[in-house]
Every structure is written in structure tokens, then in C-alpha cells.
Amino acid sequence: MKPARLIAGTALLCAAASSGWAQDYPSRAILFVVPFTPGTTADSLARLTQTHLSQRWGVPVVVENRPGASGIIGIDSVAKANPDGYTCLFTSTAFGTLAAINPKLPYDPDKSFAPVMLLGTSPLSLLVSNPFPAKTVKELIARAKERPGEINYASAGTGSVFHLAMELLQHDAGTKMVHVPYKGTTGVVNDLIAGHVPVTMMVFQTAAPLVQSGRVRMLAVMSSQRIPALPDVPTMVESGFPNMVVDAWTGVMVPARTPPAVIGRFNDEVNKVLALPEMKAAAAKIDVTLVGGGPETLDALVKKEIKQWTEVAQRANIKPE
């Protein structure tokens, strides 16, 4: 057999095998790995998707939280899983920020995974404590410039998207506020309400109830447009910072070399789930905008964010703790 025919024949056999695999998929339980603690957006979307997919496919779908090392432990476990579509990663913005500050991850963020879908997004927001005098982004920046090195800002951890986004803002604004890292959002929320730290960034879905109850103030939201839940809060773009459109996102990935036909079937089914009225209503309750679409949307977003956050981390000399 000539080489060209051999290659063509092999390709046909692979395509046929992949197609057959997709027809049988899923034939057993599927595992959704969430590399974070319960209650996070990735966890909530995984559990919402779990319920509907299990009903549609008639097989068990199990959500397993594997937190640790800022998400690295859970992510790495999926990178090393069988590439058969039965182990899926429900990851978030942390996938890109981890790659930006950790040059020696146990997995390759570019080569160890295949994207399936971008599930949803929720923008970040810029918050201040009630005692802090700034009422607008402009006033915050002016005050920070008047007092370089005197104003603290809190984040949910070194290298988190909140830390990196604040450093992006500082670069664009020319300010020198001092980073105070916490181990998670809970401590940030408590100390912001108490006035122990004056400034922070937080996912809109976490911040909105605090603002609506009058416990903190939101200076701006990092979406491209204002959000109906808080229509009086301007965007960072309106406030003069066009680079500050920053979302927290949740996406689904599978191990590299998972058959494309399996990825296609999974993607198609989840798109149908995202279109369900009850899914849209559940997402709206946690202020998440459902996205869906093909794998290329998530792939482009991850590549863009890794590049952007790597530049920010290098410029601000941010290293993993």
C-alpha cells in the first residue's frame, strides 16, 4: 500500500472509531471535577449541569470537589485522567491566572486539555468600604495618587484574578496602592464591611447583595455594559478605563486526546441544557450570564487571558506564594 493510501486509510479508521465511540457515549457514569470548594460559581454551574445531563442521558453524573493549591490539584487530576470523555473539568478564571504566575505547573495549560465549552461569565466589580471617602473611581484614583503607598487593597489571594485585575488598574491609573492578600473571599468581605480594608475587587454576584444591603459601596462594574441589578453603578469603561472589562468565567475542559466526536456530543448536549428556561433562571439568580457555543470560544478566551495576565504578573513581579 502506498504511503498516501495508508495515511488516508488510517484517517478513515480513526474517524470511524471516533464516530462509533460518540454513538455509545455516554454508557456509564461521568465525573465532573471542580477544583474548588463547594459554593463557588464553577461548583454551582457544575451541579446545575449535572442535574439536567443526568436526566437527558440516563447515566449518573457525579460532581466531585477537589480543592487545593489554588485549584492546581483538581486541574492536574483531570490532565492525567483517561481521555475518554468520562472525566471533565469545570474550571474558572483561575485556570489562566495560575498559568500566568506559575511557570512550573504539573500540567501544560496549553497542551494537557481540550476545550469543550464556555458555560458562563460574571463580571468583577470595584468596591470600597463605607467609611472610605471616595464615591467614584475618579475620586479613588485621585486619592491614591495623593497618598502613594498609604492605601491598602485586599484580594482573595496572591495571583488571583482580583489581585491581577487591581494591578492592571494600578498600571493604567499610575497608582501605588498596597496589596493585602487573604486566603479566600470570606475574610475580604468581613474586613471590607468592618472597614479594616478600604478597597477590593470581587465577583459581581458576591458583591451585589452586600451593596444592595448597604454594607459596602460599588464604584464600578467591569462588564461592557451596566448591569440591570444595579443600574446606577457605572462600568469601568465609562469611568475612563477601557482595558478594565474583566469577567470571572466558568468553562468545561477534558483531557487532551479526547475523541473530537465525544467532545462534539458533550458540547451539543450542554448547549441544549443551557437553553432550558429553568437553567437560565437558575443562572440569573447567581448573576451569571450563560454563554455556550463551540469549543473555540473557550479556547480563544483562555489563550487571551493567559497572555494578558502573564504580562500583568511579570510587570508587577507577582510570584506564587
Secondary structure as UniProt FT lines:
FT   HELIX           3..24
FT   STRAND          30..34
FT   TURN            38..39
FT   HELIX           41..57
FT   STRAND          61..65
FT   HELIX           69..71
FT   HELIX           72..79
FT   STRAND          87..92
FT   HELIX           94..101
FT   TURN            103..104
FT   TURN            109..111
FT   STRAND          113..129
FT   TURN            130..131
FT   HELIX           137..146
FT   TURN            148..150
FT   STRAND          152..155
FT   TURN            158..159
FT   HELIX           161..173
FT   STRAND          178..181
FT   HELIX           185..194
FT   STRAND          199..203
FT   HELIX           204..212
FT   TURN            213..214
FT   STRAND          216..221
FT   TURN            228..229
FT   TURN            231..232
FT   TURN            236..240
FT   TURN            242..243
FT   STRAND          247..255
FT   TURN            256..257
FT   HELIX           260..274
FT   HELIX           277..285
FT   TURN            286..287
FT   STRAND          289..290
FT   HELIX           295..316
//
